[in-house]
Amino acid sequence: MRAAAKLAKPEWALKIERLRNRLGLSQTALARKLNVSAMAISRWERGVNEPSANCYIHLGKLAGRSECWFFWERAGLAKADVKRALE
């Protein structure tokens, strides 16, 4: 039953947890970088609450080029809109 519950986590929750692990950060350390509580990070990773758009933008910055757009699109940013804004 526990394995089934783990599979039921939303993709964004899994991506946040993987990013944090890849960066070698504890939940508390990531929380400090994002100016949120460690409990917020825990809730995100469990899929209980979803981060705000602002937090998704910061997560994208931490993720780097390889994964940034997943987080930025969750924040509502589209590549085409960003490209237009930068031109």
C-alpha positions as a printed NumPy array, in Angstrom:
array([[  0.   ,   0.   ,   0.   ],
       [  2.813,   2.411,   0.836],
       [  4.423,   1.858,  -2.593],
       [  1.126,   2.673,  -4.289],
       [  0.843,   5.899,  -2.303],
       [  4.373,   6.847,  -3.335],
       [  3.477,   6.362,  -7.012],
       [  0.432,   8.593,  -6.572],
       [  2.584,  11.685,  -5.897],
       [  2.232,  14.366,  -8.568],
       [  5.11 ,  14.817, -10.999],
       [  5.916,  18.257,  -9.604],
       [  6.378,  16.773,  -6.107],
       [  8.798,  14.18 ,  -7.426],
       [ 10.733,  16.804,  -9.405],
       [ 11.113,  19.038,  -6.35 ],
       [ 12.412,  16.151,  -4.265],
       [ 14.822,  15.051,  -7.016],
       [ 16.102,  18.594,  -7.456],
       [ 16.699,  18.986,  -3.743],
       [ 18.56 ,  15.67 ,  -3.614],
       [ 20.601,  16.52 ,  -6.721],
       [ 21.627,  19.804,  -5.116],
       [ 22.558,  17.942,  -1.926],
       [ 20.274,  20.097,   0.213],
       [ 18.183,  19.212,   3.225],
       [ 14.582,  20.36 ,   3.286],
       [ 15.632,  23.066,   5.738],
       [ 18.458,  24.285,   3.483],
       [ 16.176,  24.436,   0.44 ],
       [ 13.563,  26.235,   2.527],
       [ 16.105,  28.892,   3.46 ],
       [ 17.005,  29.443,  -0.208],
       [ 13.329,  29.88 ,  -1.099],
       [ 12.388,  31.855,   2.011],
       [  9.738,  29.332,   3.073],
       [  9.464,  26.917,   5.995],
       [ 10.938,  23.426,   6.003],
       [  7.369,  22.2  ,   6.529],
       [  6.399,  23.799,   3.199],
       [  9.129,  21.811,   1.44 ],
       [  7.934,  18.636,   3.141],
       [  4.36 ,  19.285,   2.029],
       [  5.478,  19.985,  -1.543],
       [  7.501,  16.783,  -1.723],
       [  4.576,  14.761,  -0.388],
       [  2.242,  16.382,  -2.915],
       [  0.053,  17.881,  -0.175],
       [  0.546,  21.513,  -1.241],
       [  1.894,  22.954,  -4.472],
       [  4.455,  25.787,  -4.449],
       [  3.498,  29.314,  -5.432],
       [  4.475,  30.636,  -8.857],
       [  7.243,  32.662,  -7.232],
       [  8.714,  29.539,  -5.629],
       [  8.501,  27.661,  -8.937],
       [ 10.503,  30.447, -10.59 ],
       [ 13.184,  30.174,  -7.904],
       [ 13.198,  26.377,  -8.211],
       [ 13.764,  26.777, -11.956],
       [ 16.739,  29.035, -11.295],
       [ 18.191,  26.433,  -8.932],
       [ 17.536,  23.643, -11.431],
       [ 19.632,  25.182, -14.168],
       [ 19.218,  24.853, -17.91 ],
       [ 18.478,  21.14 , -17.949],
       [ 15.281,  21.34 , -15.893],
       [ 14.35 ,  25.007, -15.499],
       [ 11.434,  25.004, -17.918],
       [  9.514,  22.319, -16.043],
       [  9.371,  24.605, -12.996],
       [  8.89 ,  27.815, -14.953],
       [  5.976,  26.35 , -16.923],
       [  4.378,  25.31 , -13.61 ],
       [  4.635,  29.012, -12.69 ],
       [  2.713,  29.886, -15.841],
       [  5.641,  31.06 , -17.963],
       [  5.766,  30.003, -21.599],
       [  9.001,  29.9  , -23.589],
       [  7.509,  31.996, -26.381],
       [  6.38 ,  34.705, -23.957],
       [  9.785,  34.851, -22.28 ],
       [ 11.564,  35.044, -25.65 ],
       [  9.256,  37.879, -26.751],
       [  9.878,  39.766, -23.507],
       [ 13.642,  39.473, -23.967],
       [ 13.659,  40.729, -27.55 ]])
